[in-house]
Amino acid sequence: MRLLFAFVVFTVAASLSNAQPEYPSMGTDIFDIEADGDALVATAVEQARITNRRVLVLLGANWCPYCRRLHHVMETTPAVTEMLRDNFELVHVDVNTRRTKSRNAAVVTRLGNPLRFGLPVLVVLETDGTLLTTRETGSLAASTDEELAERLVDFLNEWVKPAPRE
């Protein structure tokens, strides 16, 4: 019985420690630090193929304030959420290089090292996984979330997949 109790306590403690944010002062994590970026992108590409959408990869890290702001705008601004829902498979890939070795370095390399532009960075992929564009997000920066949302929608509009010809 003691052994069972110890096991339960250990299991609960382990799950709670995994539930703690990577940077607690910044709030909940927006990037899964354990996720395999290659698998995330492959799943998104497969889903994009099925739904005839493109893939939007958001590369960032939980410590990055602008990554958090961009994520917030993507989650809360109706025009952006609608654009994403209707036209893209969105995938968040953690590329943190602090406190640890580079996360998801293989994805970064395969996507042409978009981190050279800083964080966050957006990458658009075709339904077959072909790289269409990389966008540094400094050019999207704005003083308000509304302006950021407008700039993001303008960028996304450039990469909406054309409707199939009949």
CYANA upper distance limits for C-alpha pairs under 8 A (distance plus 0.5 A):
  1 MET  CA      5 PHE  CA      6.72
  2 ARG  CA      6 ALA  CA      6.56
  3 LEU  CA      7 PHE  CA      6.61
  4 LEU  CA      8 VAL  CA      6.71
  5 PHE  CA      9 VAL  CA      6.66
  6 ALA  CA     10 PHE  CA      6.53
  7 PHE  CA     11 THR  CA      6.54
  8 VAL  CA     12 VAL  CA      6.60
  9 VAL  CA     13 ALA  CA      6.52
 10 PHE  CA     14 ALA  CA      6.50
 11 THR  CA     15 SER  CA      6.67
 12 VAL  CA     16 LEU  CA      6.60
 13 ALA  CA     17 SER  CA      6.62
 14 ALA  CA     18 ASN  CA      6.83
 15 SER  CA     19 ALA  CA      6.74
 16 LEU  CA     20 GLN  CA      7.08
 20 GLN  CA     24 PRO  CA      7.59
 20 GLN  CA     28 THR  CA      8.47
 21 PRO  CA     27 GLY  CA      7.24
 21 PRO  CA     28 THR  CA      5.84
 21 PRO  CA     29 ASP  CA      5.96
 22 GLU  CA     29 ASP  CA      7.12
 22 GLU  CA     62 ASN  CA      7.48
 23 TYR  CA     27 GLY  CA      7.53
 23 TYR  CA     29 ASP  CA      8.21
 23 TYR  CA     62 ASN  CA      7.41
 23 TYR  CA     63 TRP  CA      6.87
 24 PRO  CA     28 THR  CA      7.58
 26 MET  CA     62 ASN  CA      8.35
 26 MET  CA     63 TRP  CA      7.56
 29 ASP  CA     62 ASN  CA      6.25
 30 ILE  CA     62 ASN  CA      6.71
 30 ILE  CA     68 ARG  CA      7.73
 30 ILE  CA     71 HIS  CA      8.14
 30 ILE  CA     92 HIS  CA      8.40
 31 PHE  CA     60 GLY  CA      7.92
 31 PHE  CA     61 ALA  CA      6.89
 31 PHE  CA     62 ASN  CA      6.54
 31 PHE  CA     92 HIS  CA      6.58
 31 PHE  CA     93 VAL  CA      6.85
 31 PHE  CA     94 ASP  CA      5.76
 32 ASP  CA     92 HIS  CA      8.47
 32 ASP  CA     93 VAL  CA      7.97
 32 ASP  CA     94 ASP  CA      6.90
 33 ILE  CA     94 ASP  CA      6.54
 33 ILE  CA    103 ARG  CA      8.42
 35 ALA  CA     39 ALA  CA      8.43
 35 ALA  CA     40 LEU  CA      7.88
 35 ALA  CA     93 VAL  CA      8.30
 35 ALA  CA     94 ASP  CA      8.28
 36 ASP  CA     40 LEU  CA      6.79
 36 ASP  CA    104 ASN  CA      7.24
 37 GLY  CA     41 VAL  CA      6.59
 37 GLY  CA     93 VAL  CA      6.04
 37 GLY  CA     94 ASP  CA      7.81
 37 GLY  CA    104 ASN  CA      5.98
 37 GLY  CA    107 VAL  CA      6.72
 38 ASP  CA     42 ALA  CA      6.53
 38 ASP  CA    104 ASN  CA      7.92
 38 ASP  CA    106 ALA  CA      7.94
 38 ASP  CA    107 VAL  CA      6.30
 39 ALA  CA     43 THR  CA      6.54
 40 LEU  CA     44 ALA  CA      6.72
 40 LEU  CA     91 VAL  CA      7.21
 40 LEU  CA     93 VAL  CA      8.01
 41 VAL  CA     45 VAL  CA      6.56
 41 VAL  CA     57 VAL  CA      8.08
 41 VAL  CA     91 VAL  CA      7.25
 42 ALA  CA     46 GLU  CA      6.67
 42 ALA  CA    129 GLY  CA      8.42
 43 THR  CA     47 GLN  CA      6.66
 44 ALA  CA     48 ALA  CA      6.46
 44 ALA  CA     55 VAL  CA      6.91
 44 ALA  CA     89 GLU  CA      6.29
 44 ALA  CA     90 LEU  CA      7.76
 44 ALA  CA     91 VAL  CA      7.24
 45 VAL  CA     49 ARG  CA      6.63
 45 VAL  CA     54 ARG  CA      8.21
 45 VAL  CA     55 VAL  CA      6.84
 45 VAL  CA     89 GLU  CA      8.22
 45 VAL  CA    125 LEU  CA      8.31
 45 VAL  CA    126 GLU  CA      8.28
 45 VAL  CA    127 THR  CA      6.18
 45 VAL  CA    128 ASP  CA      6.96
 45 VAL  CA    129 GLY  CA      6.31
 46 GLU  CA     50 ILE  CA      6.94
 46 GLU  CA    127 THR  CA      7.92
 46 GLU  CA    128 ASP  CA      8.41
 47 GLN  CA     51 THR  CA      6.63
 47 GLN  CA     89 GLU  CA      7.68
 48 ALA  CA     52 ASN  CA      5.89
 48 ALA  CA     53 ARG  CA      5.22
 48 ALA  CA     54 ARG  CA      6.16
 48 ALA  CA     55 VAL  CA      6.87
 48 ALA  CA     88 PHE  CA      7.79
 48 ALA  CA     89 GLU  CA      6.54
 48 ALA  CA    127 THR  CA      5.77
 49 ARG  CA     53 ARG  CA      7.29
 49 ARG  CA    127 THR  CA      5.32
 49 ARG  CA    128 ASP  CA      7.28
 52 ASN  CA    127 THR  CA      7.27
 52 ASN  CA    161 LYS  CA      8.17
 53 ARG  CA     86 ASP  CA      8.45
 53 ARG  CA     87 ASN  CA      5.72
 53 ARG  CA     88 PHE  CA      5.66
 53 ARG  CA     89 GLU  CA      7.18
 53 ARG  CA    126 GLU  CA      8.33
 53 ARG  CA    127 THR  CA      7.00
 53 ARG  CA    160 VAL  CA      8.21
 53 ARG  CA    161 LYS  CA      6.69
 54 ARG  CA     87 ASN  CA      7.08
 54 ARG  CA     88 PHE  CA      5.39
 54 ARG  CA     89 GLU  CA      6.73
 54 ARG  CA    124 VAL  CA      7.39
 54 ARG  CA    125 LEU  CA      6.35
 54 ARG  CA    126 GLU  CA      5.60
 54 ARG  CA    127 THR  CA      5.92
 54 ARG  CA    159 TRP  CA      8.39
 54 ARG  CA    160 VAL  CA      7.69
 54 ARG  CA    161 LYS  CA      6.89
 55 VAL  CA     88 PHE  CA      5.72
 55 VAL  CA     89 GLU  CA      5.13
 55 VAL  CA     90 LEU  CA      6.49
 55 VAL  CA     91 VAL  CA      8.01
 55 VAL  CA    123 VAL  CA      8.49
 55 VAL  CA    124 VAL  CA      6.07
 55 VAL  CA    125 LEU  CA      5.43
 55 VAL  CA    126 GLU  CA      6.93
 55 VAL  CA    127 THR  CA      7.45
 55 VAL  CA    129 GLY  CA      8.42
 56 LEU  CA     88 PHE  CA      6.54
 56 LEU  CA     89 GLU  CA      6.47
 56 LEU  CA     90 LEU  CA      5.34
 56 LEU  CA     91 VAL  CA      6.84
 56 LEU  CA    122 LEU  CA      7.26
 56 LEU  CA    123 VAL  CA      6.26
 56 LEU  CA    124 VAL  CA      5.20
 56 LEU  CA    125 LEU  CA      7.00
 57 VAL  CA     90 LEU  CA      6.45
 57 VAL  CA     91 VAL  CA      5.45
 57 VAL  CA     92 HIS  CA      6.51
 57 VAL  CA     93 VAL  CA      7.52
 57 VAL  CA    122 LEU  CA      6.15
 57 VAL  CA    123 VAL  CA      5.50
 57 VAL  CA    124 VAL  CA      6.79
 57 VAL  CA    125 LEU  CA      8.30
 58 LEU  CA     90 LEU  CA      7.89
 58 LEU  CA     91 VAL  CA      6.63
 58 LEU  CA     92 HIS  CA      5.34
 58 LEU  CA     93 VAL  CA      6.65
 58 LEU  CA    120 PRO  CA      7.36
 58 LEU  CA    121 VAL  CA      6.57
 58 LEU  CA    122 LEU  CA      5.40
 58 LEU  CA    123 VAL  CA      7.18
 59 LEU  CA     92 HIS  CA      6.59
 59 LEU  CA     93 VAL  CA      5.46
 59 LEU  CA     94 ASP  CA      6.61
 59 LEU  CA     95 VAL  CA      6.76
 59 LEU  CA    119 LEU  CA      7.56
 59 LEU  CA    120 PRO  CA      6.15
 59 LEU  CA    121 VAL  CA      5.87
 59 LEU  CA    122 LEU  CA      6.84
 59 LEU  CA    123 VAL  CA      8.39
 60 GLY  CA     64 CYS  CA      7.59
 60 GLY  CA     67 CYS  CA      6.41
 60 GLY  CA     92 HIS  CA      7.96
 60 GLY  CA     93 VAL  CA      6.96
 60 GLY  CA     94 ASP  CA      5.91
 60 GLY  CA     95 VAL  CA      6.09
 60 GLY  CA     96 ASN  CA      7.38
 60 GLY  CA    119 LEU  CA      6.06
 60 GLY  CA    120 PRO  CA      5.26
 60 GLY  CA    121 VAL  CA      7.35
 61 ALA  CA     67 CYS  CA      7.36
 61 ALA  CA     94 ASP  CA      5.76
 61 ALA  CA     95 VAL  CA      6.28
 61 ALA  CA     96 ASN  CA      5.42
 61 ALA  CA    119 LEU  CA      8.18
 61 ALA  CA    120 PRO  CA      8.21
 62 ASN  CA     67 CYS  CA      7.95
 62 ASN  CA     68 ARG  CA      7.89
 62 ASN  CA     94 ASP  CA      8.15
 62 ASN  CA     96 ASN  CA      8.01
 64 CYS  CA     68 ARG  CA      6.98
 64 CYS  CA    119 LEU  CA      7.77
 64 CYS  CA    120 PRO  CA      8.22
 65 PRO  CA     69 ARG  CA      6.77
 66 TYR  CA     70 LEU  CA      6.53
 66 TYR  CA    119 LEU  CA      8.14
 66 TYR  CA    120 PRO  CA      7.35
 67 CYS  CA     71 HIS  CA      6.58
 67 CYS  CA    119 LEU  CA      7.38
 67 CYS  CA    120 PRO  CA      5.76
 68 ARG  CA     72 HIS  CA      6.54
 69 ARG  CA     73 VAL  CA      6.78
 70 LEU  CA     74 MET  CA      6.69
 70 LEU  CA    148 LEU  CA      8.49
 71 HIS  CA     75 GLU  CA      6.65
 72 HIS  CA     76 THR  CA      6.49
 73 VAL  CA     77 THR  CA      5.92
 73 VAL  CA     80 VAL  CA      7.84
 73 VAL  CA    145 ASP  CA      6.99
 73 VAL  CA    148 LEU  CA      8.11
 73 VAL  CA    149 ALA  CA      6.81
 74 MET  CA     80 VAL  CA      6.14
 74 MET  CA     81 THR  CA      6.26
 74 MET  CA    149 ALA  CA      8.22
 75 GLU  CA     80 VAL  CA      8.24
 75 GLU  CA     81 THR  CA      6.58
 76 THR  CA     80 VAL  CA      8.43
 76 THR  CA     81 THR  CA      7.50
 77 THR  CA     81 THR  CA      6.56
 77 THR  CA    149 ALA  CA      7.39
 78 PRO  CA     82 GLU  CA      6.38
 79 ALA  CA     83 MET  CA      6.64
 79 ALA  CA    149 ALA  CA      8.12
 79 ALA  CA    153 VAL  CA      7.75
 80 VAL  CA     84 LEU  CA      6.62
 80 VAL  CA    149 ALA  CA      6.90
 80 VAL  CA    152 LEU  CA      7.81
 80 VAL  CA    153 VAL  CA      6.48
 81 THR  CA     85 ARG  CA      6.44
 82 GLU  CA     86 ASP  CA      6.48
 83 MET  CA     87 ASN  CA      6.41
 83 MET  CA     88 PHE  CA      8.05
 83 MET  CA    153 VAL  CA      7.64
 83 MET  CA    156 LEU  CA      8.00
 84 LEU  CA     88 PHE  CA      5.50
 84 LEU  CA     89 GLU  CA      7.63
 84 LEU  CA     90 LEU  CA      7.54
 85 ARG  CA     89 GLU  CA      7.95
 87 ASN  CA    160 VAL  CA      6.47
 87 ASN  CA    161 LYS  CA      7.54
 88 PHE  CA    160 VAL  CA      8.21
 93 VAL  CA    104 ASN  CA      8.09
 94 ASP  CA    103 ARG  CA      7.01
 94 ASP  CA    104 ASN  CA      7.40
 95 VAL  CA    102 SER  CA      6.99
 95 VAL  CA    103 ARG  CA      5.35
 95 VAL  CA    104 ASN  CA      6.26
 95 VAL  CA    105 ALA  CA      7.69
 95 VAL  CA    108 VAL  CA      8.31
 96 ASN  CA    100 THR  CA      8.32
 96 ASN  CA    102 SER  CA      6.61
 96 ASN  CA    103 ARG  CA      6.16
 97 THR  CA    101 LYS  CA      6.21
 97 THR  CA    102 SER  CA      4.91
 97 THR  CA    103 ARG  CA      6.88
 98 ARG  CA    102 SER  CA      8.17
104 ASN  CA    108 VAL  CA      7.08
105 ALA  CA    109 THR  CA      6.66
106 ALA  CA    110 ARG  CA      6.57
107 VAL  CA    111 LEU  CA      6.56
108 VAL  CA    112 GLY  CA      7.02
108 VAL  CA    113 ASN  CA      5.53
108 VAL  CA    114 PRO  CA      7.07
108 VAL  CA    115 LEU  CA      7.69
109 THR  CA    113 ASN  CA      5.47
111 LEU  CA    123 VAL  CA      8.37
111 LEU  CA    131 LEU  CA      7.43
114 PRO  CA    118 GLY  CA      8.23
114 PRO  CA    121 VAL  CA      7.29
114 PRO  CA    123 VAL  CA      8.37
114 PRO  CA    134 THR  CA      7.17
114 PRO  CA    136 GLU  CA      8.48
115 LEU  CA    119 LEU  CA      7.10
115 LEU  CA    121 VAL  CA      7.37
117 PHE  CA    121 VAL  CA      7.46
117 PHE  CA    136 GLU  CA      5.95
118 GLY  CA    136 GLU  CA      7.56
119 LEU  CA    136 GLU  CA      8.17
119 LEU  CA    137 THR  CA      8.00
120 PRO  CA    136 GLU  CA      7.68
120 PRO  CA    137 THR  CA      6.79
121 VAL  CA    134 THR  CA      7.78
121 VAL  CA    135 ARG  CA      6.45
121 VAL  CA    136 GLU  CA      5.44
121 VAL  CA    137 THR  CA      6.23
122 LEU  CA    134 THR  CA      6.29
122 LEU  CA    135 ARG  CA      5.58
122 LEU  CA    136 GLU  CA      6.99
122 LEU  CA    137 THR  CA      7.64
123 VAL  CA    131 LEU  CA      7.90
123 VAL  CA    132 LEU  CA      8.12
123 VAL  CA    133 THR  CA      6.32
123 VAL  CA    134 THR  CA      4.96
123 VAL  CA    135 ARG  CA      6.76
124 VAL  CA    131 LEU  CA      6.79
124 VAL  CA    132 LEU  CA      6.01
124 VAL  CA    133 THR  CA      5.86
124 VAL  CA    134 THR  CA      6.98
124 VAL  CA    159 TRP  CA      8.02
125 LEU  CA    129 GLY  CA      5.75
125 LEU  CA    130 THR  CA      5.86
125 LEU  CA    131 LEU  CA      5.14
125 LEU  CA    132 LEU  CA      5.82
125 LEU  CA    133 THR  CA      7.80
126 GLU  CA    130 THR  CA      5.63
126 GLU  CA    131 LEU  CA      6.98
126 GLU  CA    132 LEU  CA      6.88
137 THR  CA    141 ALA  CA      7.07
140 LEU  CA    148 LEU  CA      6.60
140 LEU  CA    151 ARG  CA      6.14
140 LEU  CA    152 LEU  CA      7.03
141 ALA  CA    148 LEU  CA      6.57
142 ALA  CA    147 GLU  CA      6.13
142 ALA  CA    148 LEU  CA      5.66
143 SER  CA    147 GLU  CA      7.51
143 SER  CA    148 LEU  CA      8.12
144 THR  CA    148 LEU  CA      6.83
145 ASP  CA    149 ALA  CA      6.50
146 GLU  CA    150 GLU  CA      6.80
147 GLU  CA    151 ARG  CA      6.76
148 LEU  CA    152 LEU  CA      6.55
149 ALA  CA    153 VAL  CA      6.58
150 GLU  CA    154 ASP  CA      6.68
151 ARG  CA    155 PHE  CA      6.72
152 LEU  CA    156 LEU  CA      6.61
153 VAL  CA    157 ASN  CA      6.46
154 ASP  CA    158 GLU  CA      7.20
155 PHE  CA    159 TRP  CA      7.63
156 LEU  CA    160 VAL  CA      6.86
